[in-house]
């Protein structure tokens, strides 16, 4: 694991975007195409803006969702609109089919269409220690399917990639900013097994945080090694 501490949220977003762009560029050069799975929420918006301004071979990049709320199209609960910036620059965007009548079948279908191995999976971190839609106490974290349905969390159920898919990626990025993430970041890095994010493999994972999110870390600027 590599930990990178930026001065503020804007600097963290720029650092994360540059790192993701480098991985995608390398994937296209080596394999002719690249795959990226992205999380939602407010934290990655600036990262997406910086990333999509990069002159990458976007027509060779496919962007998938790590998770999505089960809600109607155009609902403010949905993360789908965050991916519009990728569609506008020519990347292929694959949204989770959360409006299908048979959600279990839709999840299986989305799982079957995933790449054999993602080049990059981008993740966030919640104040309660969740990442993707692996929330505390939910059995979704133990599912063996590639894509599964969570129970209700903060008013909605979710469709999410599961640990085998996320941990099978070539690279993982965790981007977290703000002092409300400091306690869960400390807990994760000090190996609190009660936090869902502890199921994330550390090898091959880059963590980009701002000074606020790093506020409770001992020796915050030093890498945490396996």
N, C-alpha and C positions, 0 to 999 in steps of 0.2 A: 504494500500500500504506500502511496505517496500522498502527503498532505501539503497543500499549498494555501498559505494564509495571505489574503489580500487586505489592503487598507480599508476598503469599504465595499458595499454591494456592487457598485458600478465596476470597480476594478476586478472583483471576483467574476462578474459576468463576462468581462472582456477576456480574462485569463481562461475561463472555461470554454468560451467560444473558440478561441485560438487553438486550444488543445483538441477540441472536437474536430475542428476543421482540418487539423494536421492528420488526425486518424482517418478521416474520410478521404482525404487526398491520397494518402498512402494505400488505402483499400482499393480505390479506383485504379491506381497505378499498378498494383500487384494482381488484382483479380478482375478488373474491368468494370466493377460496380461496387457500390457501398450501401450498407443498411444501417439505419439509425432508428432507435426507439426512444421516444421522448416522453417525459412526464409533464403534467399540467401544473396548475396553480399560478401564483403571481411571481414567484421567484425567477423562473426561467425566461420571462418575457424579454428582458433586456439581453440575455444571452442569445436568444433567437434572433433578435434584431442585429446584433453584431455578427453572428454566424452567417446569416443570410446575405450580409453585405460583402462577404468574402467571395472572391472569384473562383469558386470551386466548380468542377464539372457536374453541376446539379442535375443534369438530365440522366446521369448515371447513379443518382442517389435515390433510394426509397426510404421514406420516413413513416414509421409506424407509431402507434400509441402504446405506452407502457400500461396505462389504465385509463378508464373513462367511467364517468357516472352514468347510470342507467336513467336517462331522462330524454324527453322529446327533443327533436332537432330544434335549434334556435333557443333552447333553454339556457339561461345564464349559468346553470349548474354545469354545463358541458365544457370540456376542454377543447373540443373540436376546432373552434374558431382560432385557437392559438396556432394551429398548423397552416392557416391561410398564407402566412408569410412564405412557407416552403412551396406551396402550390404556385404562388405568383412568380417564383423564380425558376420554375420548370422541374422541380423535384416531383417524384411520384409519391403521393400521400395515400396511406391506407388507414382509414379510420375504423375504429372498433364498431361492430354492428350492434349497437346497444338499443336500437329501436325495433329489432326483429321480434316477432311474436314468440318464437321459440328461442329463448336466450341461450339455453344450454347447447342447442344445435349450432347457434350462431357462434358461440365461443369455440366450439370444436372446429368449425370451419375456419375461423380466423387463425386458430392454432395450426391447422394443417397448411395454411398458406404462408406462415412465417418462414424466413430464411433458415437454412440449416444451422447457421450461427450468426448472430448479430455482430457487426463490426464494433458498434458503440451502443450501449444502453445508458441513457441519462436518467438519473434518479434525484429525488429530493429527500428531505427529512422533515417529518412532523415533530411538533413539540412533544408528542407522546411516543416518539421513537418509531413511527411507521414509515415505510417507504413503499413505493408503488401503492397498491391497496392492500398491503399486508398490515392489517391493523391489529392492535392487541386483542388477544382472545379469539380471533377469527381462524377457523380451520382452513381457510383458503391457502394459508402459508404451507400446509402439508399436502396440498393437491399434487398429483403426479402429472395431470394434464398440462399442456403448455399454456393454456388460457383457462381461467376459472372465474366463477362468480362469487363475490363476497357477500356476507350478510349486510344488513343496514348499518351505515356509519355516517354520522352527522346528517341524517335524514334521507340518504339514498344508498342503494346497493351499487356495487361497482363491478366492472369487468376488468380483469387484470392479468398481466403476465405473471407466471409463477416462478419460484426460485430456480428450478432447473433451467429455464430459458434465460433468465437474467444472469445467473452464474455461469452459464455456458458461453456468454458473449466473449469476444476477444478482449474488449475493454469496457470498463464501467466508470462512469463519472457520477459522483455525488456532489451536487451544488447546494449549499445551504448558507443562508445569510440571516442576520438579525439576532439580537440577544435572546429572543424566545426559543432559539434552537440550541443555545449554549449547553443547557443541562442534558438534553438528549444526545448531543454530539459528544459530550464528555462521557456519558454512560456507555455509548457505543464503542468509543475508542478504548475505554477501559474494560471492555468485554462484559457488559451487562447482558446476560443471556435472556433476560425477560423482555428486552426490546426487540420488536420484529426485525429491525434492520440488522441485528446481529446474525441473521441467516445469510447475509450477503457475504460472498467470498471476498477476502481482503486482497489476495493476490490478484493483480490485474486491475485494481481499483484505484482511481485518482479522486481525492477529496479536495474540493475547492471551497473555501469558506472565507468569510470576511472576519475582521478583528472582533466584531461583536459576537459572532457565533463561536469564535475561538476563546472567548473570554474566560471560560472555566477550565481550559485545558492546561495541564502541566507541561511546560516546555513546548508550547503550542507550535512553534515553528519547526520542530524537529519531526522527521518522519516516524510513524509508528511501524515497526517492522513485524513481520510474521514470527 
